[in-house]
């Protein structure tokens, strides 16, 4: 399809660009070997294609300010575009660093100790350094009160003050690292286009090759530690591993998308957002780090110019410039409740119309995805997915 034949808002995309209503006919997935069947035991659910809810995961809807805003302020819009993990062109899954192994080791231990002993912790909370100084001071005071030597002496403050001094230096070094590392990041580190989800082309690029986005499926994978605690991750896995296995390890091509909460619904929201990012019939997800690039994407620009966004062009930038971390935490918690309440289960799966035998596995979903995560074998009600209705005629489908 040429640009002239495309809708105006979709011009500028490649012919291979993905839209949910034009998923081509594909081959059935190959039979699974013993390793593949063993992996199925850890897959809790396969997530459906299409029928978007339109809710973004909390981690991306209300990011911590350090995640994007500080870099954006320092770099400016142009450089932030080039050095951002996600923009209107691609969602990168690999970062290149032009640094030596010695520097990597030095940086690791520098970050480890300065962050461990800093007075400031993640999100502006109390850091380990303040706790250490208070504990040492408390021990000194306790010893002087119950086992006094010659009464109160300023010498008892030497150790606490020394600890406080070390922690103060660590706090200063941490702050310098957080503010000045952006300069280093810009000159020596960049997100790669070689391993990424590309919106305009509809391709998923990897070291094993480039494959259409519709050849991937999303799974909720469950794992447990030695204490029986469960954790869940979103895995986006290539459906045809015979073409994409790693030649050295033999493992199938897959990508992991972590989220910052234990909610299964957050994983569903992550897949929903990734799918909308790749679907050029949809505007870019309305999240902070994509806001500077909305006018660069044809579909999103048409959407915003039509007044459908319902927000100012600099909504997220203005929000992060004016609120503190406490307010962001409140907004994040409220959005997390919205994610959990969204109707993720029992949606039709458009891919069942395009891949023979696709509906033979994972045809049902737990009615309450979060309840299933906590007790997957107890009183869980599964519901059959309704049959997906195809909006396009057979003549409009392509065979691959």
VOTI-66603 format. One record per residue (C-alpha): x, y, z. Coordinates in Angstrom, 2 decimals, decimal comma, padded with zeros to 5 digits. Example, Ala and Ser with C-alpha at 12.3 -4.5 7.8 and 13.67 -1.06 7.14 Angstrom:
BEGIN
<<012,30; -004,50; 007,80>>
<<013,67; -001,06; 007,14>>
This chain:
BEGIN
<<000,00; 000,00; 000,00>>
<<001,48; 003,35; -001,02>>
<<001,34; 006,54; 001,00>>
<<-001,21; 007,95; -001,45>>
<<-003,57; 005,05; -000,73>>
<<-003,24; 005,33; 003,02>>
<<-005,47; 007,45; 005,24>>
<<-003,95; 010,90; 005,72>>
<<-003,14; 010,29; 009,37>>
<<-001,28; 007,06; 008,51>>
<<000,97; 008,47; 005,81>>
<<004,65; 008,34; 006,71>>
<<004,57; 004,71; 007,87>>
<<006,07; 001,81; 005,99>>
<<003,94; -000,79; 004,21>>
<<004,81; -003,32; 006,91>>
<<003,45; -001,09; 009,69>>
<<001,16; -002,95; 012,11>>
<<-002,55; -002,35; 012,63>>
<<-004,77; -004,73; 014,58>>
<<-007,44; -004,84; 011,86>>
<<-004,96; -005,98; 009,18>>
<<-003,28; -009,00; 010,79>>
<<-002,33; -011,30; 007,89>>
<<-002,93; -015,04; 007,65>>
<<000,01; -016,94; 009,12>>
<<001,32; -020,45; 009,50>>
<<000,40; -022,54; 012,53>>
<<003,01; -022,57; 015,30>>
<<005,39; -025,55; 015,20>>
<<004,98; -028,49; 017,60>>
<<006,77; -027,89; 020,86>>
<<009,64; -030,01; 022,04>>
<<010,25; -031,12; 025,61>>
<<011,87; -027,80; 026,52>>
<<008,95; -025,84; 025,11>>
<<006,41; -027,97; 026,95>>
<<008,36; -027,51; 030,17>>
<<008,26; -023,75; 029,64>>
<<004,49; -023,87; 029,24>>
<<004,23; -024,92; 032,87>>
<<005,40; -021,45; 033,90>>
<<003,09; -019,54; 031,56>>
<<000,07; -018,43; 033,56>>
<<-001,84; -016,93; 030,65>>
<<-001,50; -015,78; 027,07>>
<<-002,74; -012,25; 026,56>>
<<-005,14; -011,41; 023,72>>
<<-004,48; -009,31; 020,65>>
<<-006,54; -006,20; 019,91>>
<<-009,58; -004,89; 021,80>>
<<-007,51; -002,36; 023,70>>
<<-008,52; -001,14; 027,13>>
<<-006,45; 002,03; 026,76>>
<<-004,99; 001,98; 030,28>>
<<-001,23; 002,38; 030,73>>
<<000,79; 000,68; 033,48>>
<<001,38; 002,82; 036,56>>
<<005,15; 002,65; 036,09>>
<<004,86; 004,58; 032,82>>
<<001,77; 006,70; 033,55>>
<<003,31; 008,41; 036,60>>
<<007,04; 007,83; 036,41>>
<<009,45; 008,85; 039,10>>
<<010,81; 012,26; 038,16>>
<<014,39; 010,92; 037,91>>
<<013,31; 008,52; 035,15>>
<<012,77; 011,09; 032,41>>
<<012,11; 014,69; 033,44>>
<<015,61; 015,48; 034,70>>
<<017,17; 014,15; 031,48>>
<<014,63; 016,06; 029,40>>
<<015,36; 019,31; 031,24>>
<<019,09; 018,94; 030,76>>
<<019,20; 017,60; 027,21>>
<<016,41; 019,56; 025,60>>
<<013,84; 018,08; 023,26>>
<<016,16; 017,24; 020,34>>
<<018,86; 015,37; 022,24>>
<<016,32; 013,74; 024,57>>
<<014,67; 012,29; 021,48>>
<<017,89; 010,71; 020,24>>
<<018,96; 009,31; 023,62>>
<<015,57; 008,19; 024,90>>
<<014,70; 004,50; 025,18>>
<<011,29; 005,15; 023,60>>
<<010,21; 007,70; 021,02>>
<<007,77; 007,84; 018,11>>
<<010,04; 005,56; 016,05>>
<<011,09; 002,70; 018,30>>
<<011,00; 001,16; 021,76>>
<<014,56; 000,00; 022,38>>
<<015,45; -003,16; 024,30>>
<<019,23; -002,81; 024,27>>
<<021,70; -000,11; 025,28>>
<<025,16; 000,36; 023,81>>
<<027,91; 001,70; 026,07>>
<<031,27; 002,79; 024,74>>
<<033,16; 002,16; 027,99>>
<<035,82; -000,23; 029,25>>
<<035,37; -003,14; 031,65>>
<<037,46; -001,36; 034,29>>
<<035,16; 001,63; 034,19>>
<<032,10; -000,63; 034,47>>
<<033,53; -002,18; 037,67>>
<<034,46; 001,22; 039,09>>
<<031,02; 002,63; 038,33>>
<<029,27; -000,36; 039,93>>
<<031,07; -000,04; 043,24>>
<<030,90; 003,75; 043,19>>
<<027,12; 003,67; 042,72>>
<<026,74; 000,83; 045,24>>
<<028,51; 002,58; 048,12>>
<<027,31; 006,12; 047,48>>
<<023,70; 004,97; 047,21>>
<<024,03; 002,65; 050,23>>
<<025,52; 005,30; 052,55>>
<<023,63; 008,31; 051,24>>
<<021,25; 010,19; 053,52>>
<<018,78; 010,31; 050,60>>
<<017,07; 007,10; 049,50>>
<<014,90; 006,20; 046,48>>
<<012,01; 008,59; 045,88>>
<<013,41; 011,14; 048,33>>
<<012,92; 008,82; 051,31>>
<<015,42; 008,35; 054,15>>
<<018,58; 006,63; 052,95>>
<<020,76; 004,03; 054,61>>
<<023,34; 006,61; 055,66>>
<<020,96; 008,47; 057,95>>
<<019,84; 005,21; 059,50>>
<<023,46; 004,14; 060,09>>
<<024,38; 007,45; 061,73>>
<<021,34; 007,32; 064,01>>
<<022,04; 003,71; 065,02>>
<<025,67; 004,45; 065,89>>
<<024,68; 007,55; 067,85>>
<<022,01; 005,56; 069,69>>
<<024,50; 002,85; 070,64>>
<<026,94; 005,46; 071,96>>
<<024,29; 007,22; 074,04>>
<<022,99; 003,90; 075,38>>
<<026,51; 002,84; 076,40>>
<<027,21; 006,12; 078,18>>
<<023,92; 006,01; 080,07>>
<<024,22; 002,47; 081,38>>
<<027,98; 001,99; 081,49>>
<<029,36; 005,48; 082,13>>
<<033,10; 005,95; 082,30>>
<<033,87; 009,49; 083,32>>
<<030,53; 011,10; 082,65>>
<<029,53; 012,75; 079,40>>
<<032,38; 013,46; 077,01>>
<<032,46; 014,89; 073,53>>
<<034,71; 011,99; 072,59>>
<<031,63; 009,81; 072,51>>
<<030,52; 011,75; 069,44>>
<<033,66; 010,98; 067,43>>
<<032,36; 007,74; 065,90>>
<<028,84; 009,05; 065,11>>
<<030,27; 012,23; 063,60>>
<<032,74; 010,19; 061,54>>
<<029,91; 008,04; 060,23>>
<<027,86; 011,16; 059,53>>
<<030,81; 012,67; 057,68>>
<<031,26; 009,61; 055,48>>
<<027,54; 009,56; 054,77>>
<<027,56; 013,27; 053,95>>
<<030,35; 012,77; 051,42>>
<<028,42; 009,81; 049,96>>
<<025,31; 011,95; 049,66>>
<<027,26; 014,68; 047,87>>
<<028,89; 012,18; 045,49>>
<<025,54; 010,57; 044,79>>
<<023,96; 013,93; 043,97>>
<<026,89; 014,81; 041,68>>
<<026,56; 011,45; 039,95>>
<<022,82; 011,91; 039,42>>
<<023,22; 015,38; 037,94>>
<<026,49; 015,00; 036,02>>
<<026,08; 011,44; 034,76>>
<<023,67; 012,83; 032,17>>
<<026,65; 014,42; 030,43>>
<<028,39; 011,06; 030,32>>
<<025,19; 009,30; 029,30>>
<<024,74; 011,61; 026,34>>
<<028,29; 011,16; 025,04>>
<<028,90; 007,46; 025,75>>
<<025,58; 005,66; 026,03>>
<<022,72; 005,32; 023,59>>
<<019,69; 003,14; 023,14>>
<<020,13; 000,84; 020,18>>
<<017,95; 000,62; 017,10>>
<<019,29; -002,90; 016,50>>
<<017,15; -004,47; 019,26>>
<<013,84; -002,66; 019,38>>
<<010,10; -002,59; 018,64>>
<<009,78; -000,27; 015,64>>
<<006,45; 001,56; 015,27>>
<<006,78; 002,92; 011,74>>
<<007,92; -000,37; 010,20>>
<<005,95; -002,78; 012,41>>
<<009,09; -004,86; 012,89>>
<<010,74; -006,26; 016,00>>
<<014,49; -006,03; 015,52>>
<<016,90; -008,41; 017,23>>
<<020,34; -009,93; 016,84>>
<<018,61; -013,06; 015,49>>
<<016,89; -011,10; 012,73>>
<<013,93; -008,79; 012,15>>
<<010,40; -010,17; 012,49>>
<<006,87; -008,71; 012,15>>
<<005,29; -007,68; 015,43>>
<<002,25; -009,89; 014,81>>
<<004,50; -012,98; 015,00>>
<<004,96; -012,42; 018,74>>
<<002,70; -013,43; 021,61>>
<<002,53; -012,06; 025,13>>
<<002,58; -014,36; 028,17>>
<<002,38; -013,83; 031,89>>
<<005,17; -015,99; 033,24>>
<<005,17; -017,07; 036,88>>
<<008,20; -017,95; 038,97>>
<<008,66; -018,69; 042,65>>
<<011,59; -018,32; 045,02>>
<<012,73; -020,80; 047,68>>
<<010,20; -019,39; 050,15>>
<<007,28; -019,89; 047,78>>
<<006,85; -016,20; 046,98>>
<<005,50; -015,69; 043,47>>
<<006,61; -013,12; 040,96>>
<<005,23; -012,50; 037,50>>
<<006,74; -010,99; 034,39>>
<<005,46; -010,11; 030,95>>
<<007,21; -012,13; 028,24>>
<<006,82; -011,22; 024,58>>
<<007,88; -014,36; 022,72>>
<<008,35; -015,14; 019,03>>
<<005,76; -017,68; 017,87>>
<<008,07; -019,36; 015,35>>
<<011,28; -020,19; 017,25>>
<<012,62; -022,29; 014,36>>
<<013,48; -018,98; 012,67>>
<<014,67; -016,99; 015,67>>
<<016,49; -019,28; 018,12>>
<<019,76; -018,02; 019,46>>
<<022,47; -019,99; 017,64>>
<<024,66; -020,24; 020,72>>
<<022,14; -020,97; 023,48>>
<<019,31; -022,45; 021,42>>
<<016,80; -020,38; 023,39>>
<<013,79; -018,87; 021,58>>
<<013,61; -015,14; 021,00>>
<<011,72; -013,35; 023,77>>
<<011,70; -009,99; 025,50>>
<<010,93; -009,26; 029,15>>
<<008,95; -006,18; 030,18>>
<<009,17; -005,75; 033,96>>
<<006,77; -003,62; 035,96>>
<<007,24; -002,14; 039,42>>
<<004,28; -003,74; 041,23>>
<<003,12; -007,28; 041,95>>
<<-000,22; -006,75; 040,21>>
<<-001,00; -009,07; 037,30>>
<<-003,23; -006,33; 035,88>>
<<-000,14; -004,13; 035,50>>
<<001,30; -006,77; 033,13>>
<<-001,89; -006,72; 031,09>>
<<-001,64; -002,92; 030,94>>
<<001,97; -003,20; 029,79>>
<<000,97; -005,41; 026,86>>
<<-001,96; -003,12; 026,07>>
<<000,37; -000,12; 025,94>>
<<003,03; -001,90; 023,85>>
<<000,38; -003,05; 021,38>>
<<-001,02; 000,47; 021,02>>
<<002,50; 001,82; 020,58>>
<<003,04; -000,55; 017,65>>
<<-000,45; -000,09; 016,15>>
<<-000,24; 002,90; 013,79>>
<<-004,03; 003,22; 013,75>>
<<-003,73; 004,27; 017,41>>
<<-002,13; 007,45; 018,78>>
<<000,99; 007,05; 020,86>>
<<000,25; 006,08; 024,47>>
<<-000,24; 009,26; 026,50>>
<<002,70; 008,83; 028,89>>
<<005,27; 011,39; 030,07>>
<<008,34; 010,28; 028,13>>
<<006,45; 010,14; 024,81>>
<<004,82; 013,56; 025,14>>
<<007,69; 015,51; 023,50>>
<<007,37; 013,38; 020,37>>
<<003,61; 013,31; 019,82>>
<<003,72; 015,91; 017,03>>
<<006,31; 013,79; 015,17>>
<<003,97; 010,81; 014,76>>
<<001,37; 011,22; 011,96>>
<<-001,53; 009,40; 013,66>>
<<-000,89; 011,07; 017,01>>
<<-000,57; 014,52; 015,45>>
<<-003,93; 014,14; 013,69>>
<<-005,48; 012,85; 016,93>>
<<-004,22; 015,81; 018,95>>
<<-005,09; 018,41; 016,31>>
<<-008,65; 017,08; 016,29>>
<<-008,84; 017,87; 020,02>>
<<-009,27; 014,22; 021,00>>
<<-006,44; 014,15; 023,51>>
<<-008,20; 016,59; 025,81>>
<<-004,97; 017,78; 027,41>>
<<-002,55; 020,67; 026,80>>
<<000,44; 019,86; 024,61>>
<<002,78; 020,12; 027,63>>
<<000,52; 018,42; 030,18>>
<<003,10; 015,99; 031,59>>
<<005,99; 018,45; 031,53>>
<<003,96; 021,02; 033,44>>
<<002,82; 018,38; 035,93>>
<<006,31; 017,15; 036,74>>
<<007,63; 020,70; 036,99>>
<<005,04; 021,64; 039,62>>
<<004,40; 018,60; 041,86>>
<<006,57; 016,94; 044,49>>
<<007,31; 013,26; 044,97>>
<<004,57; 012,90; 047,59>>
<<001,92; 014,06; 045,13>>
<<003,32; 011,82; 042,39>>
<<003,12; 008,86; 044,75>>
<<-000,52; 009,66; 045,47>>
<<-001,33; 009,92; 041,76>>
<<000,55; 006,71; 041,07>>
<<-001,39; 004,83; 043,75>>
<<-004,69; 006,12; 042,39>>
<<-003,77; 005,03; 038,88>>
<<-002,72; 001,60; 040,15>>
<<-006,25; 001,12; 041,47>>
<<-007,58; 002,11; 038,05>>
<<-005,35; -000,51; 036,39>>
<<-006,55; -003,22; 038,77>>
<<-010,19; -002,34; 038,17>>
<<-009,96; -002,46; 034,35>>
<<-011,79; -005,35; 032,60>>
<<-008,74; -007,28; 031,42>>
<<-010,21; -010,78; 031,36>>
<<-012,37; -012,59; 028,76>>
<<-011,66; -010,33; 025,77>>
<<-011,70; -011,68; 022,20>>
<<-008,35; -012,51; 020,65>>
<<-007,96; -011,23; 017,08>>
<<-004,99; -013,50; 016,44>>
<<-007,29; -016,54; 016,55>>
<<-008,62; -015,46; 013,14>>
<<-005,16; -015,44; 011,57>>
<<-003,24; -018,42; 012,99>>
<<-004,64; -021,96; 012,52>>
<<-004,91; -023,79; 015,82>>
<<-004,19; -020,64; 017,79>>
<<-007,33; -020,93; 019,90>>
<<-006,59; -024,54; 020,89>>
<<-004,43; -023,35; 023,77>>
<<-005,14; -020,63; 026,31>>
<<-008,72; -020,37; 025,09>>
<<-009,90; -019,36; 028,57>>
<<-008,77; -016,70; 031,00>>
<<-009,31; -016,23; 034,74>>
<<-012,23; -013,92; 035,34>>
<<-010,24; -012,02; 037,99>>
<<-006,63; -011,94; 036,83>>
<<-005,31; -010,56; 040,12>>
<<-007,07; -013,21; 042,23>>
<<-005,63; -015,88; 039,97>>
<<-002,14; -014,53; 040,60>>
<<-002,44; -015,00; 044,34>>
<<-004,01; -018,47; 044,32>>
<<-003,90; -020,01; 040,84>>
<<-005,39; -023,35; 041,90>>
<<-008,12; -022,31; 044,32>>
<<-011,66; -021,40; 043,40>>
<<-010,69; -019,64; 040,19>>
<<-013,48; -019,10; 037,69>>
<<-012,32; -019,32; 034,09>>
<<-014,32; -017,73; 031,30>>
<<-014,19; -018,61; 027,62>>
<<-012,97; -015,89; 025,33>>
<<-015,68; -014,74; 022,93>>
<<-015,00; -015,32; 019,28>>
<<-013,24; -012,41; 017,64>>
<<-015,17; -010,70; 014,86>>
<<-013,15; -009,84; 011,78>>
<<-013,82; -006,38; 010,40>>
<<-012,05; -006,88; 007,08>>
<<-012,98; -009,08; 004,15>>
<<-010,87; -012,10; 003,14>>
<<-009,68; -010,29; 000,02>>
<<-008,06; -007,63; 002,20>>
<<-005,97; -010,18; 004,09>>
<<-002,45; -011,06; 003,01>>
<<-001,00; -014,56; 003,22>>
<<002,50; -014,95; 004,60>>
